[in-house]
Amino acid sequence: MEQNAKLTFEATGTRLVVENGEVAMTGTSAQLRQDPRVRRIYLGL
């Protein structure tokens, strides 16, 4: 499990966002980069 979201976005195609041991969302880098929750919590934007 990778904890570095920015590195993961550069190195993989499809992403799974796991919260509390469960898949919370899936998508491509482009899709997840636009998600306000992902941007705030995982990317610090």
C-alpha positions, 0 to 999 in steps of 0.5 A: 500500500503506497502512502505517497499519493503524489508518487502513485499518481505518476507511476500507475494507471488506475487508482484505488483510494482506500480508507479504513481498509475499504475501497472508497473510490477508484479512477484514473489520475485525471479523474481523481485529481479533479475530485475535491476530496482527493485534492484536499485530503491526499494531495494537499491542494 
